[in-house]
């Protein structure tokens, strides 16, 4: 069985097939549009579609791999033959292992065509590498269902994705903890994975293990150059894609997306933190290892090189937070505030506690009324009327109204910078223990 659709509607056809339980349904792709073509043009496209369908139904896997090896990679969005390599290892009866071409370049093409990568080259998940990543764990141990496709995450599947990301076995407990956290209902992963909003999953690592694995918590901790941050964050993304089914343009419907979807992981800077670590607020001991998973946007910088008081620093942070364009403005979800060490030092030397910081943000992070349009103001009246400042919000709207809507952490290196990280809004973070 196979169907035909134009390249502009390939994503829709794929999504509908998945929803009907036919994730591996072959789809022949023809150029868009068809409706205004003359009969001869339609006939030409029909002939091409027939050739594709016959090829899809009859070709052997070896022939497909050879074809992929020798053919230039097509442009994204115009993948005439992309459907030849569609597959789903979560489908009933799917093989546990496949044989691929020997060439790393050809194997990367096969995986890319099937939608199994993030677009970057990966480490081949060979049996030897997979066994090393498992390190004696039961590969069939079930972790849970990952939205939106409801793929069953097992330890073995997570290990394969960890290998592809370039992780080492010592990182597997962190990646497994993050995968367990994905299954928590409060995270609202189905919406996070399929929204048009530019959000991804941020993994924050707490406890002594962060230092043991050399997970960056200081300078450039959200940027490039830190091996552990890069591969752990990437492994989480591959689990979301390959088990959760969040292929861009199929079930992942992000309008623009965010670079944070490639890899998003850092650790709290315990050495520079004047307050208790974040995971202790959730009932963990300071020496316990844990991960916090958050459905958030990329970081928004807070540049304040001149303020010398806690209030002045926090006013700059509040002003950066309070915008009508973020989902937190009308949802009751959490907003992440990551305070840089130098800003944290200014705040703490005046004796401010983390609770003081949170109360100040609630009171002073206000969206100015003149920045709010009529439709948005009506939305706030329906969703968050308790945040109005002054009669009918005349003096603005608070960005958060309760301490539970704030997550305050310390990370980063030298420099008078902090960052604020809006969330998807309709999501709550999950903190999960890292097990040995």
DRENTIVEX-965018 format. One record per residue: residue number from 1; x, y, z of N, C-alpha, C in turn. Coordinates in steps of 0.02 Angstrom, whole numbers, plus 50000, padded with zeros to 5 digits. Atoms other than C-alpha are relative to their C-alpha. Layout:
// residues N
NUM,X,Y,Z,X,Y,Z,X,Y,Z .
...
// end
This chain:
// residues 436
1,50042,49941,50000,50000,50000,50000,50044,50062,50000 .
2,49964,49937,50002,50061,50175,49958,49952,50056,49982 .
3,50040,49943,50017,49990,50350,49939,50044,50052,49966 .
4,49964,49947,50035,50039,50505,49840,49979,50068,50027 .
5,50016,49931,49981,50051,50686,49894,50053,50046,49971 .
6,49951,49953,50025,50139,50844,49838,50052,50015,50054 .
7,49946,49989,49952,50302,50896,49919,49980,50050,50055 .
8,50021,49952,49950,50218,51043,50008,49955,49969,50053 .
9,50046,50032,49952,50096,50924,50093,50025,49933,50024 .
10,49971,50062,49976,50215,50782,50129,49993,49993,50076 .
11,50003,50002,49927,50220,50828,50313,49931,49983,50025 .
12,50069,50014,49980,50031,50826,50326,49983,49927,49987 .
13,50013,50070,50015,50021,50657,50240,50033,49954,50050 .
14,49963,50041,49951,50153,50586,50356,49966,50001,50068 .
15,50033,49993,49934,50065,50654,50511,49934,49961,50002 .
16,50063,50037,50002,49898,50583,50457,50011,49925,50001 .
17,49984,50072,49999,49976,50413,50424,50018,49978,50070 .
18,49982,50017,49931,50052,50414,50598,49939,49996,50044 .
19,50060,49999,49958,49886,50460,50677,49955,49941,49986 .
20,50040,50058,50017,49804,50315,50585,50035,49935,50016 .
21,49964,50060,49981,49934,50194,50652,50039,49969,49943 .
22,49963,50025,50058,50025,50178,50485,50063,50042,49990 .
23,49942,49955,50001,50188,50267,50526,50048,49985,49943 .
24,49954,50017,50053,50286,50173,50394,49969,50000,49931 .
25,50035,50000,50064,50160,50201,50254,50042,50035,49946 .
26,49961,49967,50053,50258,50235,50091,49960,50057,49969 .
27,50032,49942,50029,50219,50407,50020,50041,50022,49939 .
28,49968,49975,50061,50262,50451,49841,49990,50075,49997 .
29,50002,49927,49998,50304,50635,49828,50008,50029,49930 .
30,49998,49968,50066,50267,50740,49673,50003,50075,50010 .
31,49993,49928,49992,50300,50925,49641,49933,50035,50011 .
32,50059,49957,49988,50176,51055,49703,50006,50062,49956 .
33,50070,50023,49993,50056,51119,49637,49980,49954,49943 .
34,50027,50043,50051,49950,51000,49537,49935,50029,49971 .
35,50068,49980,50018,49779,51084,49531,49996,50041,49935 .
36,50005,49956,50058,49819,51212,49393,50037,49974,49939 .
37,49964,50028,50057,49917,51097,49279,49952,49978,49945 .
38,50041,50028,50055,49851,51051,49106,50001,49924,50003 .
39,50004,50074,49997,49802,50869,49078,50067,49966,49984 .
40,49937,50032,50017,49970,50829,48998,50049,50004,50059 .
41,49956,49992,49942,50061,50897,49151,49981,49953,50056 .
42,50023,50046,49949,49954,50795,49268,50019,49928,49982 .
43,49981,50067,50022,49986,50639,49165,50074,49986,50011 .
44,49928,50008,49990,50173,50668,49174,50016,49986,50073 .
45,49989,50010,49928,50168,50682,49363,49973,49932,50022 .
46,50028,50065,49982,50057,50528,49374,50047,49944,49980 .
47,49952,50051,50021,50183,50427,49274,50058,49995,50049 .
48,49944,49999,49952,50321,50481,49393,49979,49969,50066 .
49,50025,50027,49937,50214,50438,49544,49995,49924,49997 .
50,50006,50072,50008,50181,50264,49476,50069,49967,50006 .
51,49932,50028,49996,50367,50234,49453,50025,49999,50073 .
52,49979,49997,49929,50400,50289,49634,49965,49946,50040 .
53,50038,50048,49961,50262,50179,49703,50025,49929,49987 .
54,49974,50066,50017,50323,50026,49610,50069,49989,50032 .
55,49934,50005,49971,50500,50062,49668,49996,49989,50076 .
56,50006,50006,49928,50446,50081,49849,49975,49931,50021 .
57,50030,50064,49981,50346,49920,49850,50044,49940,49983 .
58,49962,50058,50024,50475,49811,49762,50074,50002,50020 .
59,49928,49995,49989,50648,49877,49806,50022,49965,50064 .
60,49972,50032,49941,50755,49779,49927,50040,50051,50040 .
61,49964,49954,49957,50840,49862,50074,50071,50014,49976 .
62,49931,49991,50024,51012,49833,50000,50002,50049,49942 .
63,50003,49955,50057,50962,49921,49840,49988,50071,50022 .
64,50013,49933,49974,50894,50068,49938,50063,50030,50030 .
65,49938,49976,49970,51055,50083,50037,50050,50020,49947 .
66,49953,49985,50054,51158,50077,49877,49979,50064,49963 .
67,50026,49941,50033,51046,50207,49797,50016,50063,50041 .
68,49987,49944,49955,51066,50320,49948,50075,50018,49999 .
69,49928,49989,49998,51255,50297,49947,50023,50041,49940 .
70,49976,49971,50062,51272,50355,49767,49963,50063,49978 .
71,50040,49943,50022,51141,50492,49758,50015,50062,50041 .
72,49990,49939,49961,51172,50674,49808,49941,50011,50048 .
73,50052,49987,49950,51075,50727,49963,49952,50054,49974 .
74,50047,49950,50025,50915,50818,49910,49990,50056,50050 .
75,50013,49944,49956,50866,50986,49981,49941,49985,50046 .
76,50053,50010,49951,50759,50987,50137,49935,50031,49973 .
77,50063,49975,50023,50575,51009,50095,49985,49981,49928 .
78,50012,50022,50068,50600,50945,49916,50028,49930,49991 .
79,49970,50067,50000,50649,50766,49956,49956,49953,49959 .
80,50042,50038,50045,50575,50680,49805,49996,49927,50020 .
81,49998,50072,49984,50630,50508,49867,50007,49988,50075 .
82,49992,50008,49928,50631,50539,50053,49959,49941,50027 .
83,50045,50052,49975,50486,50418,50076,50029,49930,49993 .
84,49970,50066,50009,50594,50273,50016,50032,49975,50064 .
85,49960,50019,49942,50685,50274,50182,49961,50010,50065 .
86,50039,49992,49939,50542,50306,50302,49997,49935,50038 .
87,50004,50060,49959,50539,50184,50446,49981,50019,50071 .
88,50021,49987,49932,50480,50167,50625,50018,49940,50043 .
89,49980,50055,49958,50570,50058,50751,49954,49991,50060 .
90,50049,50009,49947,50425,50084,50872,49939,49962,49976 .
91,50058,50034,50027,50301,49999,50755,50002,49925,50018 .
92,50002,50072,49985,50242,49821,50796,50036,49960,49946 .
93,49965,50041,50047,50353,49692,50716,50062,50031,49970 .
94,49941,49967,50027,50493,49816,50681,50062,49961,50022 .
95,49940,50038,49982,50667,49737,50679,50038,50033,50057 .
96,49960,49972,49946,50777,49757,50831,50065,50030,49974 .
97,49939,49974,50029,50929,49785,50722,49993,50001,49924 .
98,49998,49998,50073,50962,49833,50542,50073,50000,49978 .
99,49934,49997,50030,51113,49816,50429,50003,50061,49955 .
100,49993,49940,50040,51174,49977,50352,50062,49998,49958 .
101,49940,49998,50041,51305,50027,50225,50062,50012,50042 .
102,49937,49994,49963,51487,50022,50280,50024,50072,50004 .
103,49976,49931,50003,51523,50200,50229,49964,50044,50051 .
104,50033,49955,49953,51490,50325,50371,49958,50053,49965 .
105,50038,49949,50036,51434,50453,50242,49934,49972,49975 .
106,50062,50031,50024,51308,50333,50166,49952,49984,50057 .
107,50042,50015,49942,51245,50279,50337,49967,50063,50026 .
108,50030,49936,49978,51219,50461,50386,49943,50020,49953 .
109,50054,49984,50047,51117,50484,50227,49938,49957,50013 .
110,50057,50044,49986,51009,50333,50265,49961,50023,50061 .
111,50033,49978,49939,50973,50391,50441,49965,50067,49991 .
112,50030,49934,50012,50941,50569,50385,49937,49994,49959 .
113,50059,50008,50042,50821,50514,50251,49942,49970,50039 .
114,50054,50030,49960,50724,50413,50379,49978,50044,50057 .
115,50020,49955,49946,50713,50559,50498,50024,49980,50068 .
116,49976,50026,49936,50818,50476,50633,50056,50042,50031 .
117,49945,49960,49973,50946,50615,50662,49977,50072,50009 .
118,50013,49928,49992,50954,50799,50708,50030,50040,49942 .
119,49970,49967,50057,51038,50838,50543,50076,50002,50002 .
120,49928,50001,49993,51215,50825,50610,50027,49929,49993 .
121,49971,50067,50001,51334,50679,50583,49997,49968,50070 .
122,50009,50034,49936,51317,50547,50718,50049,49942,50005 .
123,49960,50060,49988,51411,50401,50795,49957,49939,49985 .
124,50039,50060,50019,51354,50235,50720,49985,49958,50062 .
125,50018,50042,49942,51258,50135,50852,50011,49926,49987 .
126,49983,50071,50013,51349,49971,50821,49986,49958,50062 .
127,50013,50043,49942,51316,49820,50933,50052,50008,50055 .
128,49948,49993,49948,51484,49841,51022,49992,50065,50039 .
129,50010,49936,49966,51454,50024,51060,49937,49999,50043 .
130,50063,50005,49963,51276,49987,51114,50009,49960,50064 .
131,49987,50041,49941,51332,49849,51233,50041,50039,50052 .
132,49959,49961,49953,51463,49965,51308,49958,50053,50035 .
133,50042,49949,49970,51333,50101,51335,49952,49969,50051 .
134,50045,50034,49953,51215,49977,51419,50035,49983,50066 .
135,49959,50015,49941,51354,49926,51539,49964,49951,50047 .
136,50032,50052,49960,51258,49772,51597,49926,50011,50014 .
137,50071,49988,49987,51085,49853,51606,49958,49957,49954 .
138,50047,50038,50040,50934,49760,51541,49972,50044,49944 .
139,50023,49957,50054,50897,49833,51368,49924,50001,49993 .
140,50073,50004,50007,50715,49778,51378,49963,50034,50058 .
141,50034,49965,49944,50681,49873,51540,49962,50060,49973 .
142,50043,49947,50026,50536,49989,51504,50004,50062,50044 .
143,49998,49936,49964,50546,50173,51552,49932,50034,49997 .
144,50066,49969,50007,50381,50238,51483,49988,50021,49929 .
145,50020,49978,50066,50290,50310,51334,50020,50073,49990 .
146,49976,49933,50014,50363,50465,51252,49953,50032,49948 .
147,50045,49963,50044,50242,50591,51174,50040,50034,49944 .
148,50071,50009,50013,50177,50633,51049,49983,49934,49966 .
149,50014,50062,50036,50196,50468,50955,49986,49943,50048 .
150,50008,50052,49950,50188,50369,51117,50045,49940,49986 .
151,49950,50052,50009,50344,50273,51073,50022,49974,50068 .
152,49980,50030,49936,50396,50152,51210,50075,50007,50009 .
153,49929,49993,49985,50562,50204,51284,50023,49942,50043 .
154,49968,50053,49961,50668,50059,51342,50072,50021,50012 .
155,49930,49985,49986,50843,50063,51414,50042,49989,49937 .
156,49963,50015,50061,50906,49985,51252,49993,50055,49947 .
157,50010,49947,50049,50828,50118,51141,50035,50065,50021 .
158,49965,49940,49975,50894,50258,51251,50075,49992,49989 .
159,49928,50012,50009,51067,50179,51243,50021,50011,49927 .
160,49985,49990,50071,51062,50178,51052,50004,50074,49983 .
161,50000,49928,50012,51019,50363,51049,50059,50035,50034 .
162,49943,49972,49965,51154,50401,51177,50064,49988,49960 .
163,49942,50014,50042,51283,50315,51065,50001,50048,49941 .
164,50003,49956,50058,51224,50416,50915,50020,50071,50018 .
165,49984,49932,49979,51243,50577,51014,50074,50009,50016 .
166,49930,49995,49983,51424,50535,51055,50014,49995,50074 .
167,49991,50005,49928,51397,50504,51241,50046,49942,50018 .
168,49961,50055,49973,51507,50393,51348,49958,49966,50054 .
169,50043,50037,49953,51437,50258,51466,49989,50035,50066 .
170,50009,49967,49936,51466,50364,51621,49943,50051,50000 .
171,50054,49950,50005,51335,50487,51556,49931,49968,49996 .
172,50064,50034,50009,51200,50355,51535,49951,50011,50058 .
173,50048,49987,49947,51125,50380,51710,49964,50067,49994 .
174,50031,49934,50009,51094,50564,51671,49948,49998,49945 .
175,50045,50004,50058,51014,50525,51503,49938,49958,50018 .
176,50057,50040,49978,50905,50390,51581,49954,50039,50047 .
177,50041,49959,49955,50848,50509,51718,49960,50051,49961 .
178,50036,49951,50041,50802,50640,51588,49943,49966,49963 .
179,50053,50036,50035,50704,50509,51491,49942,49983,50046 .
180,50053,50013,49952,50609,50457,51647,49959,50064,50014 .
181,50035,49937,49986,50568,50640,51679,49952,50019,49943 .
182,50044,49984,50057,50493,50654,51504,49931,49971,50007 .
183,50064,50035,49996,50353,50536,51553,49953,50031,50052 .
184,50042,49969,49949,50288,50647,51693,49945,50041,49968 .
185,50057,49966,50030,50115,50714,51654,50006,50076,50004 .
186,49996,49928,49990,50153,50888,51723,50043,50035,49948 .
187,49957,49970,50050,50284,50916,51589,49961,50018,49937 .
188,50041,49987,50059,50149,50912,51454,50040,49992,49936 .
189,49954,50010,50055,50271,50837,51330,49966,49999,49931 .
190,50034,50003,50065,50142,50807,51193,49994,50070,49970 .
191,50006,49931,50025,50110,50994,51178,50069,50029,49986 .
192,49932,49974,50011,50295,51037,51196,50030,49975,49935 .
193,49970,50030,50059,50341,50919,51055,49966,50021,49935 .
194,50038,49988,50062,50207,50971,50932,49979,50073,49991 .
195,50021,49930,50004,50182,51158,50964,50037,50038,49945 .
196,49966,49954,50045,50223,51298,50844,50050,50044,50037 .
197,49957,49958,49957,50314,51383,50990,50073,49978,49995 .
198,49929,50019,50004,50506,51389,50983,50028,49977,50066 .
199,49976,50025,49936,50537,51283,51136,50031,49931,49992 .
200,49969,50066,49998,50641,51131,51177,50004,49977,50072 .
201,49992,50025,49932,50688,51028,51328,50070,50016,50025 .
202,49937,49983,49966,50823,51097,51441,50012,49949,50056 .
203,49979,50046,49947,50916,50974,51553,50050,50035,50045 .
204,49955,49970,49951,50992,51050,51709,50022,49945,50049 .
205,49972,50054,49959,51107,50935,51809,50021,50028,50067 .
206,49985,49978,49931,51124,50951,51999,50040,49945,50035 .
207,49965,50048,49958,51241,50868,52122,50071,49988,49979 .
208,49928,50012,50012,51421,50804,52128,50014,49969,49932 .
209,49988,50033,50064,51400,50702,51968,50014,50050,49945 .
210,49988,49949,50052,51397,50863,51866,50074,50015,49994 .
211,49929,49986,50001,51576,50898,51915,50039,49939,49977 .
212,49966,50062,50020,51628,50716,51893,49999,49991,49924 .
213,50007,50007,50072,51564,50718,51714,50024,50062,49962 .
214,49975,49938,50030,51635,50892,51683,49945,50035,49960 .
215,50055,49963,50031,51465,50965,51640,50010,50073,50017 .
216,49984,49929,49989,51497,51151,51618,49945,50036,50037 .
217,50047,49960,49961,51415,51266,51744,50022,50073,50002 .
218,49973,49932,49998,51524,51420,51722,50001,50032,49932 .
219,49994,49963,50063,51589,51515,51571,49972,49961,49941 .
220,50028,50028,50062,51488,51481,51412,49964,49934,50012 .
221,50031,50065,49983,51391,51341,51499,49940,49983,49956 .
222,50056,50014,50045,51246,51360,51377,50022,50003,49927 .
223,49975,49994,50068,51358,51374,51225,50039,49938,49979 .
224,49962,50055,50028,51477,51267,51125,50063,49986,50041 .
225,49934,50013,49973,51638,51184,51179,50003,49953,50060 .
226,50000,50046,49942,51584,51078,51329,49973,49932,49977 .
227,50018,50066,50027,51582,50895,51277,49939,49971,50035 .
228,50055,50033,49963,51468,50830,51416,49934,50036,49987 .
229,50061,49962,50012,51341,50970,51394,49972,49985,49931 .
230,50022,50009,50070,51337,50946,51206,49969,49931,49989 .
231,50025,50067,50017,51315,50758,51200,49941,49979,50043 .
232,50058,50016,49958,51195,50742,51348,49938,50035,49972 .
233,50056,49964,50028,51084,50878,51277,49978,49971,49933 .
234,50016,50029,50065,51095,50799,51105,49966,49932,50008 .
235,50032,50065,49989,51052,50626,51171,49927,50009,50020 .
236,50070,49986,49981,50895,50698,51252,49960,50018,49937 .
237,50036,49981,50061,50848,50776,51085,49987,49940,49955 .
238,50010,50059,50043,50874,50613,50990,49947,49953,50029 .
239,50054,50040,49970,50764,50520,51115,49932,50031,49984 .
240,50062,49966,50016,50630,50652,51087,49980,49989,49927 .
241,50014,50008,50071,50646,50630,50899,49986,49927,49982 .
242,50004,50070,50024,50672,50443,50877,49950,49958,50039 .
243,50050,50038,49960,50562,50378,51018,49935,50040,50005 .
244,50059,49958,49994,50444,50525,51041,49969,50019,49934 .
245,50028,49988,50066,50422,50550,50854,49997,50073,49979 .
246,50004,49929,50016,50456,50737,50848,50043,50019,49941 .
247,49965,49980,50061,50519,50748,50669,49974,50068,49977 .
248,50022,49933,50022,50517,50929,50608,49955,49996,49938 .
249,50046,49998,50056,50373,50965,50493,49951,49943,49998 .
250,50047,50056,49997,50285,50803,50538,49958,50008,50063 .
251,50036,49988,49937,50234,50802,50721,50028,50060,50037 .
252,49972,49938,49974,50353,50942,50772,49980,50056,49952 .
253,50028,49948,50044,50260,51094,50703,50027,50070,50014 .
254,49972,49935,49982,50375,51233,50763,50003,50047,49940 .
255,49999,49950,50054,50353,51390,50658,50071,50017,49979 .
256,49930,49983,50014,50536,51438,50671,50049,49955,50037 .
257,49955,50042,49960,50609,51324,50804,50052,50041,50037 .
258,49948,49967,49962,50764,51365,50905,50063,49957,49998 .
259,49939,50040,49997,50948,51314,50903,50006,49959,50063 .
260,49999,50038,49937,50917,51254,51081,49972,49929,49991 .
261,50025,50068,50011,50833,51101,51004,50056,49951,49982 .
262,49945,50045,50014,51002,51032,50952,50028,49971,50065 .
263,49971,50022,49936,51073,51024,51128,49989,50055,50050 .
264,50017,49949,49950,51020,51113,51288,50011,49968,50068 .
265,49982,50032,49937,51107,51060,51447,50054,50041,50035 .
266,49948,49970,49960,51205,51142,51587,49991,49978,50072 .
267,50005,50016,49929,51239,51122,51772,49998,50065,50040 .
268,49997,49943,49955,51211,51241,51917,50072,50013,50020 .
269,49933,49981,49977,51366,51336,51970,49999,50001,50076 .
270,50004,50005,49927,51375,51274,52149,50051,50043,50035 .
271,49946,49962,49968,51539,51363,52186,49982,50074,50005 .
272,50017,49929,50001,51467,51534,52141,49930,50014,50028 .
273,50069,49992,49978,51292,51504,52210,49998,50019,50074 .
274,50005,49980,49930,51260,51603,52371,49941,49969,50037 .
275,50060,50030,49971,51099,51507,52401,50003,49924,49992 .
276,50003,50073,50006,51048,51325,52412,49988,49980,49927 .
277,50010,50025,50068,51051,51222,52252,49925,49989,49986 .
278,50071,50002,50018,50887,51216,52157,49968,49933,50020 .
279,50033,50065,49988,50857,51029,52179,49985,49988,50074 .
280,50017,50007,49928,50859,51047,52369,49931,50028,50015 .
281,50068,49973,49992,50698,51149,52351,49948,49947,49983 .
282,50046,50052,50020,50621,50991,52280,50009,49936,50041 .
283,49996,50056,49954,50666,50879,52425,50062,49957,49994 .
284,49938,50038,50007,50837,50816,52369,50054,50028,50046 .
285,49943,49977,49962,50993,50823,52475,50050,50034,49955 .
286,49951,49963,50039,51133,50938,52420,50049,49954,49964 .
287,49951,50046,50030,51246,50787,52383,49967,49948,49956 .
288,50034,50046,50046,51113,50692,52286,50006,50026,49929 .
289,49997,49983,50071,51121,50690,52097,49930,49999,49971 .
290,50067,49996,50029,50968,50744,51998,50004,50040,49935 .
291,50008,49957,50059,50912,50820,51834,49932,50034,50004 .
292,50063,49965,50007,50779,50951,51805,49988,50010,49926 .
293,50019,49993,50070,50689,50947,51638,49949,50056,49995 .
294,50044,49942,50008,50608,51109,51580,49982,50010,49927 .
295,50022,49985,50068,50506,51148,51424,50004,50075,49988 .
296,49986,49928,50002,50580,51318,51382,50027,50022,49932 .
297,49968,49970,50058,50641,51437,51248,50075,50003,50012 .
298,49929,49986,49989,50823,51481,51222,50009,50057,50049 .
299,49987,49948,49950,50906,51600,51346,49995,50070,49970 .
300,50004,49930,50018,50868,51787,51337,50050,50038,50045 .
301,49947,49969,49961,51018,51889,51392,49976,50060,50041 .
302,50011,49942,49958,51012,52015,51535,50068,50033,50011 .
303,49937,49964,49997,51154,52141,51517,49995,50058,50048 .
304,49998,49944,49952,51185,52251,51669,50069,50003,50031 .
305,49930,49994,49978,51366,52305,51694,50010,50054,50053 .
306,49989,49940,49959,51335,52456,51805,49962,50001,50066 .
307,50038,49999,49937,51206,52419,51941,50042,49974,50057 .
308,49961,50018,49942,51282,52408,52114,49958,49980,50060 .
309,50044,50021,49946,51130,52363,52218,49957,49942,49977 .
310,50042,50057,50016,51021,52209,52227,49937,50023,49962 .
311,50062,49976,50031,50867,52310,52181,50012,50021,49927 .
312,49987,49977,50068,50946,52388,52027,50013,49941,49953 .
313,49988,50059,50042,51010,52222,51961,49935,49964,49985 .
314,50063,50037,50009,50841,52141,51987,49950,50039,49958 .
315,50043,49961,50043,50751,52286,51904,50016,49987,49926 .
316,49980,50016,50069,50851,52252,51746,49975,49931,49980 .
317,50025,50067,50014,50807,52068,51758,49925,50001,49990 .
318,50073,49995,50006,50623,52110,51785,49979,50030,49934 .
319,50018,49968,50063,50620,52226,51635,50009,49955,49941 .
320,49989,50047,50055,50691,52090,51524,49947,49945,50000 .
321,50050,50053,49995,50565,51963,51587,49932,50021,49975 .
322,50070,49979,50007,50408,52067,51568,49985,50023,49929 .
323,50018,49985,50069,50358,52058,51385,49934,49966,49983 .
324,50065,50030,50017,50186,52027,51310,50006,49943,49950 .
325,49992,50051,50052,50259,51910,51179,50018,49931,50026 .
326,49983,50067,49975,50303,51765,51295,49939,49965,50029 .
327,50057,50039,49977,50184,51626,51340,49987,50007,50075 .
328,50009,49993,49928,50214,51653,51526,49954,50059,50018 .
329,50041,49942,49984,50118,51816,51514,49926,49982,50010 .
330,50070,50019,49990,49952,51723,51506,49990,49928,50022 .
331,50005,50067,49971,49992,51549,51572,50026,50000,50071 .
332,49977,50006,49931,50024,51491,51749,50061,49954,50007 .
333,49940,50041,49998,50180,51393,51703,50059,50035,50033 .
334,49940,49974,49966,50357,51424,51765,50043,50041,49953 .
335,49953,49958,50035,50484,51554,51712,50068,49989,50033 .
336,49934,50014,49973,50669,51512,51732,50044,50062,49999 .
337,49955,49944,49994,50787,51647,51794,50069,49973,50020 .
338,49932,50024,49986,50973,51604,51784,50044,50061,50013 .
339,49962,49941,49979,51074,51732,51881,50075,49985,49994 .
340,49928,50008,50007,51257,51752,51834,50035,50012,50066 .
341,49965,49994,49936,51386,51740,51974,50013,50072,50023 .
342,49986,49931,49979,51430,51926,51974,49937,50036,50021 .
343,50064,49972,49979,51248,51978,51982,49978,49969,50066 .
344,50019,50034,49938,51217,51847,52117,50039,50028,50059 .
345,49958,49972,49947,51362,51918,52218,49974,50068,50023 .
346,50028,49934,49982,51288,52094,52211,49936,49992,50041 .
347,50064,50010,49965,51118,52030,52266,50011,49971,50070 .
348,49991,50035,49937,51181,51916,52404,50037,50041,50052 .
349,49961,49962,49950,51302,52039,52485,49957,50049,50040 .
350,50047,49959,49963,51151,52143,52538,49954,49957,50043 .
351,50038,50045,49957,51081,51990,52626,49935,49976,49971 .
352,50061,50023,50032,50946,51951,52500,50000,49924,49994 .
353,50008,50072,50010,50884,51771,52504,49968,49987,49932 .
354,50033,50017,50063,50818,51677,52354,49925,50017,50003 .
355,50070,49982,49991,50643,51703,52425,49989,50075,49991 .
356,50005,49927,50011,50675,51891,52428,50002,50017,49926 .
357,49994,49990,50072,50727,51884,52246,49933,49984,49966 .
358,50062,50021,50032,50569,51791,52198,49943,50048,50015 .
359,50053,49952,49982,50455,51910,52293,50009,50066,49962 .
360,49987,49938,50036,50539,52060,52211,49979,49993,49927 .
361,50018,50011,50070,50516,51986,52037,49924,50001,49992 .
362,50073,50001,50003,50331,51955,52072,49972,50071,50002 .
363,50025,49932,49991,50307,52135,52125,50020,50048,49944 .
364,49973,49949,50045,50413,52224,51995,50006,49980,49927 .
365,49999,50021,50070,50412,52119,51835,49930,50011,49970 .
366,50066,49978,50023,50266,52211,51755,50003,50020,49927 .
367,50005,49980,50070,50221,52222,51572,49964,50068,49997 .
368,50033,49934,50003,50184,52408,51538,49935,49997,49959 .
369,50065,50002,50034,50004,52438,51486,50005,50023,49928 .
370,49995,49974,50068,50058,52535,51332,50033,49951,49951 .
371,49972,50052,50043,50145,52379,51266,49951,49943,49988 .
372,50049,50055,50005,49986,52274,51274,49942,50021,49955 .
373,50056,49986,50045,49861,52270,51130,49934,49979,50029 .
374,50067,50013,49975,49674,52256,51152,49986,49925,50005 .
375,50014,50072,49999,49663,52073,51106,50040,49965,50055 .
376,49958,50031,49949,49808,52027,51220,49973,50018,50069 .
377,50027,49979,49935,49731,52128,51363,49938,49960,50017 .
378,50060,50040,49989,49567,52035,51341,50019,49929,50021 .
379,49976,50067,49982,49663,51871,51348,50024,49998,50073 .
380,49977,49998,49930,49747,51923,51511,49941,50003,50048 .
381,50059,49996,49957,49577,51967,51582,49966,49933,50009 .
382,50029,50067,49995,49517,51791,51545,50044,49951,50037 .
383,49953,50050,49976,49673,51696,51594,50032,50017,50068 .
384,49961,49982,49940,49766,51793,51730,49977,50068,50029 .
385,50023,49934,49974,49657,51935,51799,50032,50019,50066 .
386,49968,49985,49935,49745,51919,51967,50066,50037,49991 .
387,49936,49966,50013,49901,51992,51884,49992,50073,49982 .
388,50011,49930,50018,49821,52158,51841,50027,50046,50054 .
389,49976,49948,49954,49905,52309,51919,49958,50062,49988 .
390,50046,49945,50008,49781,52448,51951,49934,49977,49972 .
391,50067,50018,50025,49597,52450,51899,50003,49976,49927 .
392,50002,50029,50068,49572,52337,51746,50068,49998,49967 .
393,49933,50004,50028,49760,52326,51724,50026,50066,49973 .
394,49981,49934,50025,49779,52513,51696,50076,50012,50006 .
395,49929,49990,49988,49957,52507,51766,50044,49942,49978 .
396,49961,50056,50026,50011,52348,51679,49977,49932,50025 .
397,50017,50069,49982,50009,52160,51704,50064,49965,50023 .
398,49942,50037,49975,50129,52056,51810,50014,49939,49956 .
399,49982,50058,50041,50224,51921,51719,49991,49934,50039 .
400,50015,50058,49957,50207,51800,51867,49965,50026,50062 .
401,50038,49978,49942,50098,51803,52021,50015,49958,50062 .
402,49985,50043,49943,50165,51663,52134,50073,49977,49996 .
403,49931,50024,49998,50335,51602,52190,50008,49934,49964 .
404,49997,50064,50033,50293,51430,52121,50008,50007,49924 .
405,49993,49988,50071,50296,51508,51948,50071,50023,49981 .
406,49931,49979,50012,50481,51552,51965,50048,49944,50018 .
407,49943,50043,49985,50636,51444,51955,50062,50044,49997 .
408,49941,49958,49997,50792,51536,52010,50062,49957,50012 .
409,49938,50038,49995,50964,51460,51981,50059,50048,49989 .
410,49939,49962,50013,51144,51521,51972,50044,49958,49954 .
411,49956,50033,50048,51255,51477,51823,50037,50053,49960 .
412,49962,49954,50041,51382,51555,51707,50067,50016,50030 .
413,49933,49982,49978,51555,51631,51723,50006,50074,50012 .
414,49986,49929,49987,51636,51802,51738,49963,50045,49951 .
415,50037,49953,50042,51542,51952,51671,49934,50018,50030 .
416,50063,49977,49971,51391,52055,51720,49941,49982,49955 .
417,50057,50025,50039,51264,51948,51629,49961,49949,50040 .
418,50044,50054,49978,51116,51843,51682,49957,49982,49939 .
419,50047,50013,50055,50980,51767,51575,49932,49980,50029 .
420,50068,50022,49982,50793,51740,51584,49977,49954,49944 .
421,50019,50052,50048,50715,51589,51499,49925,49987,50006 .
422,50072,50013,49999,50528,51593,51462,49986,49927,49985 .
423,50019,50069,50014,50439,51427,51457,49945,49998,49947 .
424,50058,50009,50044,50307,51356,51342,49937,50026,50033 .
425,50057,49974,49963,50189,51415,51477,49958,49945,50030 .
426,50042,50055,49977,50076,51264,51487,50042,49938,50013 .
427,49954,50053,49982,50211,51156,51565,50028,50014,50069 .
428,49966,49994,49936,50291,51123,51733,50062,49955,50000 .
429,49937,50037,50002,50470,51065,51759,49995,49937,50043 .
430,49996,50064,49963,50513,50892,51826,50071,49989,50023 .
431,49934,50016,49972,50659,50851,51941,50001,49926,50017 .
432,49996,50073,49995,50712,50669,51935,50068,49980,50028 .
433,49937,50025,49973,50843,50575,52035,50041,49964,49947 .
434,49955,50038,50042,50995,50509,51943,50020,49938,50038 .
435,49984,50063,49966,51017,50326,51988,50066,49973,49973 .
436,49937,50029,50022,51180,50232,51979,49988,49951,49943 .
// end
